[in-house]
Amino acid sequence: MAKGDSFRVCELSDDFGCRNTNLAFDLADHQTYFNIDSEKFIEGGCSRDELF
């Protein structure tokens, strides 16, 4: 996801019409937020607390 990308808030956690469960198991989705690699962010001296 990049700045300016559209998004949708699902009302139910198990709403298969809203979320794409095929992508939910991709580990990379949990390492990158808004095109920021979390490991490089922390290695660059930024606070881990700023990610969460």
C-alpha positions as CSV (number, residue, x, y, z in Angstrom):
1,M,0.0,0.0,0.0
2,A,1.3,3.4,-0.9
3,K,0.4,6.9,0.2
4,G,-2.8,7.9,-1.6
5,D,-4.0,4.3,-2.3
6,S,-7.6,3.6,-1.7
7,F,-8.6,1.3,1.1
8,R,-11.7,-0.3,2.5
9,V,-12.6,-1.0,6.2
10,C,-14.3,-4.4,6.6
11,E,-17.2,-4.4,9.1
12,L,-16.7,-8.1,9.9
13,S,-13.4,-9.9,10.3
14,D,-14.6,-13.0,8.4
15,D,-16.3,-11.0,5.6
16,F,-15.0,-12.9,2.6
17,G,-16.6,-10.4,0.2
18,C,-14.4,-7.6,1.8
19,R,-11.0,-9.0,2.5
20,N,-8.8,-11.1,0.3
21,T,-7.9,-14.2,2.4
22,N,-5.6,-15.5,-0.3
23,L,-3.1,-12.7,0.5
24,A,-3.6,-13.0,4.3
25,F,-0.9,-15.6,4.6
26,D,1.9,-13.7,2.9
27,L,4.7,-13.0,5.4
28,A,5.8,-10.0,3.4
29,D,2.5,-8.3,4.3
30,H,3.7,-8.2,7.9
31,Q,7.1,-6.9,7.2
32,T,6.2,-3.9,5.1
33,Y,3.8,-1.1,5.9
34,F,3.0,1.7,3.4
35,N,6.0,0.7,1.3
36,I,8.4,0.9,4.4
37,D,10.4,-2.2,5.1
38,S,10.2,-2.5,8.9
39,E,13.7,-4.1,9.2
40,K,15.4,-1.4,7.2
41,F,13.4,1.2,9.2
42,I,14.7,-0.1,12.5
43,E,18.3,-0.7,11.1
44,G,18.3,2.9,10.0
45,G,18.0,4.0,13.6
46,C,14.3,4.7,13.7
47,S,12.4,3.7,16.8
48,R,10.5,0.4,16.6
49,D,7.6,2.1,18.5
50,E,7.0,4.3,15.4
51,L,6.0,1.3,13.4
52,F,3.2,0.2,15.8
